[in-house]
Amino acid sequence: MNQIQSLDKAIVEGRRREKKIRELDGRRRPPATARTLTRRPNNIALTWTHKDRGEIRVHENLEELSTGLVDYIAEISEASILKHGAFCIVLSGDSLISLVGKLIESLYNKIVDWDKWYVFWAEERAVNVFPRHIYSINDRLSVDKAATEDGLGWEVASLFPNHPELEVKEDWVTYLTNSPKPPPERLTFTLPVINSAANVAIVATGASKSQCYPLCKSLPARLVQPSNENLVWFLDKPAGYKLDGFKSL
């Protein structure tokens, strides 16, 4: 049995167990309008904890990954608002934007307190600004394209392998003018800021990521090590099936 078949078997078995739990627990489940996601059965994913890389969740496909990711965001949002009265989230661009799009669906609108959300970008490639008196980075790239353009798969925010921006320790934000993918001019959060977050999620999808993430010891993603160790990797099956955790299946 190869690794993908083993993963398929594990996911099918997980769904079978979840169905039994729902049947047994149906009478005690909260109403659909309850203002929490924490009591819902978790989206099925093959999950394990790596001693150096945090929690790893591998989902069957993009749809299930998207659901698992927005459930995770909604839960930490709720916890942050209860504790601090607000929730701050930092997003990178590329395909991540489409994956978190479920947050605007009706289910989450009943749960997420948008008035207490503060959204920041981990990197900037296009910013709408008043043209007078402001000197911006090259803003000729449209916002939509900047948000959805596929990346190389090797970077975190706009921190690329073997670039000096990885060594910036004192500043919260740095810039580069020689990005290996267009546009060349970028602003980005630095590693110390990323690692100071209360929760960090790294999202990787597609077969191309299966080549880089098992080898990410020398890549920027490996340097993401939150000080409180709350790190979760969200992968789909094509991106995750080569990881060490599958050897135990």
C-alpha positions, -999 to +999 in steps of 0.1 A: +000+000+000+015+033-010+015+066+010-015+081-008-036+050-004-027+049+033-038+085+036-071+078+018-077+049+042-070+070+072-094+098+061-122+073+052-118+058+087-119+092+103-151+101+085-166+068+096-158+076+132-171+112+129-205+098+115-208+075+146-200+104+169-227+126+152-253+098+155-245+093+192-242+129+201-270+143+180-293+151+209-267+171+227-255+192+197-259+230+200-284+248+178-271+260+144-274+296+156-251+290+185-224+317+186-194+293+186-177+269+163-157+252+190-184+226+196-188+215+160-171+183+149-137+193+135-132+191+098-115+157+092-078+159+086-048+136+092-031+154+121+001+149+140+026+170+159+062+174+147+088+180+175+102+210+156+075+222+132+043+223+153+010+207+144+005+195+109-030+190+094-033+173+060-067+176+044-082+155+016-087+184-008-088+222-011-125+224+000-119+206+032-087+225+038-106+258+034-132+247+059-106+236+084-087+268+080-117+291+085-129+271+115-095+275+130-095+313+124-130+317+137-122+298+169-090+319+177-109+350+167-136+342+193-110+334+220-091+366+213-122+388+214-133+373+247-098+378+262-087+411+246-118+427+231-103+426+196-088+402+171-058+411+148-051+390+118-022+393+093-027+377+059-004+372+030-016+372-006-016+346-033-041+317-031-046+322+007-073+349+000-095+324-018-091+298+009-103+321+037-133+333+015-156+310+034-155+335+063-181+357+046-206+328+043-238+331+064-227+305+090-196+325+099-214+358+097-234+346+127-202+337+146-175+362+136-177+396+153-164+417+124-165+450+142-137+438+164-115+425+136-083+443+125-068+430+093-032+436+082-011+424+052+021+405+059+034+419+026+024+446+001+026+445-036-001+470-045-018+496-023-045+520-032-034+554-020-040+591-029-015+599-056-005+633-043+022+636-016+027+599-012+055+579-028+044+543-029+059+511-042+050+503-078+012+501-077+006+494-114-003+458-105-040+455-098-051+446-063-069+415-075-039+402-092-016+410-063-039+390-040-043+359-061-011+355-081+006+321-075+039+322-057+070+302-060+062+282-029+095+289-012+088+322+006+070+334+038+053+367+033+079+383+009+109+367+027+127+346+001+155+321+005+191+334+006+179+370+008+192+395+034+157+404+046+157+371+065+184+385+087+166+417+097+161+415+135+154+451+148+127+463+123+091+453+121+089+459+084+116+457+057+116+462+019+132+445-011+138+457-047+149+424-062+121+399-055+126+367-076+090+369-087+072+401-099+068+428-089+104+432-077+096+460-052+079+448-020+073+456+017+072+427+041+069+419+078+101+405+093+106+371+110+107+386+145+072+401+140+058+369+125+073+348+153+058+371+180+022+363+169-001+345+193-010+320+166+006+312+132-008+291+104+012+282+073-009+271+044+006+251+015-014+234-014-006+216-045+019+189-056+046+215-062+047+221-024+054+184-017+089+190-031+098+220-009+081+214+025+099+180+033+131+199+026+121+232+043+149+230+069+168+256+048+138+276+037+120+306+052+091+285+064+114+265+086+124+298+103+088+304+114+090+294+151+065+313+172+077+321+207+047+305+222+049+275+199+014+279+185+021+269+149-003+249+127+005+238+091-025+234+068-017+212+038-038+194+012-030+158+003-009+166-028+013+190-008+016+168+023+019+131+013+057+131+014+060+144+049+075+122+076+042+118+094+029+095+067+055+069+074+036+059+105+004+051+085 
